[in-house]
Amino acid sequence: IDDGVRSGLITMEQLEAVPLFVRFRDETLAEFPQLQGRRLLFDTIRRMLSQQVYDVIGATQALLAAHRPGSADEARLCPPLVRFSATMREDSTALKRFLFKELYRHPQVNETTAKAKQVLSELFAAYVAQPSAMPYDFAQREDLQRAVADYIAGMTDRFAVREHERLTGKTLF
């Protein structure tokens, strides 16, 4: 939520459609009526996350008390023991649906994801074709494709973009 609002992809007004958010925003405002903007958002998210954690703990404790597994094998025979209460599960599902629709599937996010996939794919191909472009300890490994994957996996986003530009001459970001 915080990343989405900071990036401008979702607004506080859009979050009015999320009952879980509204409940904790209203709770925050009841305690601190002067809060607004980023501070209100931060405190609302903090309360929302805390309550989700407390809910999982409480629901899990109740399920453990009801089923009383005496061993790991007995626990495996029980229904799922670690979960939200029914109410929190419903509220969290509504939040997830909102985030998928409004943030994760946002056209701008999809475009960035497509570019990132291209960077990774082309980086992989470039290093396989030219292992000497990687540090010596990666380039000399017996399983070159695994070495390339490991090397790329350790990169920061910025470094991967710079390496992609250096090796392909393309500027995607």
C-alpha positions in Angstrom: 0.0 0.0 0.0 2.7 2.4 1.0 4.7 1.8 -2.2 1.6 2.1 -4.3 0.6 5.5 -2.8 4.1 6.8 -2.9 4.4 5.9 -6.6 1.1 7.5 -7.4 -0.4 4.2 -8.7 -3.0 4.1 -6.0 -4.6 6.9 -3.9 -5.9 7.2 -0.4 -9.4 7.7 -2.0 -9.1 4.4 -3.8 -8.3 2.7 -0.5 -11.8 3.7 0.7 -12.9 0.5 -1.1 -10.9 -1.7 1.3 -12.8 -2.3 4.5 -9.6 -3.4 6.4 -7.8 -0.2 5.5 -10.9 2.0 6.3 -11.3 0.3 9.7 -7.7 1.0 10.8 -7.6 4.5 9.2 -10.7 5.4 11.2 -9.2 3.9 14.4 -6.0 6.0 13.8 -8.1 9.2 13.2 -10.1 8.5 16.4 -6.9 8.5 18.4 -5.0 11.1 16.4 -7.6 13.4 14.6 -4.9 15.7 13.4 -3.0 13.1 11.4 -3.1 13.4 7.6 -1.2 12.4 4.5 1.9 10.2 4.8 1.7 10.1 8.6 -1.9 8.9 8.6 -1.1 6.3 5.9 1.9 5.0 7.9 0.0 4.6 11.1 -2.9 3.0 9.4 -0.7 0.4 7.7 1.2 -0.2 11.0 -2.0 -0.9 12.8 -3.4 -3.1 10.0 -0.2 -5.2 9.9 -0.1 -5.6 13.7 -3.7 -6.7 13.8 -3.1 -9.3 11.1 -0.2 -10.7 13.1 -2.2 -10.8 16.3 -5.1 -12.4 14.5 -2.9 -15.2 13.1 -1.5 -15.8 16.6 -4.9 -15.9 18.2 -6.5 -18.1 15.6 -3.6 -20.5 15.7 -3.6 -20.7 19.5 -7.4 -21.5 19.4 -6.9 -24.2 16.7 -4.0 -25.7 18.6 -6.1 -25.8 21.8 -9.0 -27.4 19.9 -7.0 -30.1 18.1 -4.2 -30.6 20.7 -1.7 -32.3 18.4 1.0 -34.1 20.5 3.5 -34.4 17.7 4.4 -33.1 14.3 2.9 -36.2 12.7 -0.4 -35.5 14.6 -0.3 -31.9 13.5 0.0 -33.0 9.9 -3.3 -34.9 10.2 -5.1 -31.8 11.5 -6.7 -29.2 9.3 -4.5 -26.2 8.7 -3.6 -24.9 12.1 -1.9 -21.6 11.2 -4.3 -19.2 9.6 -6.4 -16.1 10.0 -9.7 -16.0 11.7 -12.6 -16.2 9.2 -13.2 -12.4 9.5 -9.6 -11.5 9.0 -9.2 -13.9 6.1 -12.2 -12.3 4.4 -10.8 -8.8 5.0 -7.2 -9.8 3.9 -8.6 -11.4 0.7 -10.5 -8.2 -0.1 -7.2 -6.2 0.4 -5.3 -8.7 -1.9 -8.0 -8.4 -4.6 -7.8 -4.6 -4.5 -4.0 -4.7 -4.7 -3.9 -7.1 -7.6 -6.5 -5.1 -9.5 -5.2 -1.5 -8.8 -1.5 -2.0 -8.2 0.1 -5.3 -9.2 -1.7 -5.4 -12.5 -1.4 -1.6 -13.2 -0.3 -0.9 -16.7 2.8 0.9 -15.5 3.8 -2.0 -13.3 3.2 -4.5 -16.2 5.4 -2.4 -18.5 8.2 -2.2 -15.9 7.9 -6.0 -15.3 8.1 -6.7 -19.1 11.3 -4.5 -19.3 12.8 -6.3 -16.3 12.1 -9.7 -17.9 13.8 -8.5 -21.0 16.9 -7.3 -19.1 17.2 -10.6 -17.3 16.7 -12.7 -20.4 19.2 -10.7 -22.5 21.7 -10.6 -19.7 21.6 -14.3 -19.3 22.1 -14.8 -23.1 24.9 -12.3 -23.1 26.8 -14.0 -20.3 26.3 -17.5 -21.7 27.7 -16.2 -25.0 30.5 -14.3 -23.4 31.4 -15.8 -19.9 34.5 -13.7 -19.6 32.2 -10.7 -19.1 31.5 -12.1 -15.6 34.0 -12.3 -12.8 36.5 -15.1 -13.2 35.1 -17.3 -10.4 31.7 -17.4 -12.1 33.1 -17.7 -15.7 35.3 -20.7 -14.8 32.5 -22.8 -13.3 31.8 -26.1 -14.9 28.0 -25.5 -15.2 28.0 -22.2 -17.1 24.2 -21.7 -17.1 24.0 -22.3 -13.3 27.0 -19.9 -12.9 25.2 -17.2 -15.0 22.0 -17.7 -13.1 23.8 -17.4 -9.7 25.7 -14.3 -10.9 22.6 -12.5 -12.1 20.7 -13.5 -8.9 23.2 -11.6 -6.8 22.9 -8.4 -8.7 21.1 -5.3 -7.6 18.5 -3.9 -10.0 20.7 -0.9 -10.8 23.7 -3.1 -11.5 21.7 -5.5 -13.7 20.4 -2.5 -15.8 23.9 -1.1 -16.1 25.4 -4.5 -17.1 22.5 -5.0 -19.6 23.3 -1.6 -21.2 27.0 -2.4 -21.3 26.6 -5.8 -22.9 23.7 -5.1 -25.3 23.9 -1.4 -25.9 20.2 -1.1 -25.2 18.7 1.4 -22.8 15.4 0.1 -21.4 15.1 2.0 -18.2 
